[in-house]
């Protein structure tokens, strides 16, 4: 076989396919939770394409894929809503169950249980770290008082059309533009705070 055929044959392995799928979802989720990082999203997209090829060569159980997708959806929901671990626990359960039934065809196409355990621990640890930071940030925000934010500048990270995300003092906030679409990188002024959401307008340019 040629070098490319050798490589494609090598990734057509249940364990490799599972690793690629895990890396893809982690990279894409890192990009979604931290817009603008770019590198994790690119790596995630490349791993996702290779995972699609690998899965296409194997007897996939679609119920397993749906459970894994559900798991990462619950992880994203945890970061966005902060349910203090409820979505994370459900996500880990869905991830482990989906991993165990990801392939059909008996032991020959089974993902190594140690690999499943290791990846589940890494993913759980990563999200516990993220959730802890989010909860700490929310508590700090609550203690300072919302009125202090009014009139302060922030930088758009995810385009406001009209809803998106801005960065204020190193923290990312959901935001709504009161003046139409605002592109990433532009500076805005906080006009109002409502239920952990900032209402902003474009910063007037000096001169």
ZIUR-V38281 format. One record per residue. BURIAL is + if it has 9 or more other C-alpha atoms within 8 Angstrom, else -. Layout:
BURIAL
BURIAL
//
This chain:
-
-
-
-
-
+
-
+
-
-
+
+
+
+
+
+
+
+
-
+
+
+
+
+
+
+
+
+
+
+
+
-
-
-
+
-
-
-
-
+
+
+
+
+
+
+
+
+
-
+
+
-
+
+
+
-
-
+
+
+
+
-
+
+
+
+
+
+
-
+
+
+
+
+
+
+
+
+
+
-
-
+
-
-
+
-
+
+
-
+
+
+
+
+
+
+
+
+
+
+
+
+
+
+
-
-
-
-
+
+
+
-
-
-
+
+
+
-
+
+
-
-
-
+
-
-
+
+
-
+
+
-
-
+
+
-
+
-
-
-
+
-
-
-
-
+
-
-
+
+
-
-
+
+
+
+
+
+
+
+
+
+
+
+
+
+
+
+
-
-
-
-
+
+
+
+
+
-
-
-
+
+
+
+
-
+
+
+
+
+
+
-
+
-
-
-
+
+
+
+
+
+
-
-
-
-
-
//
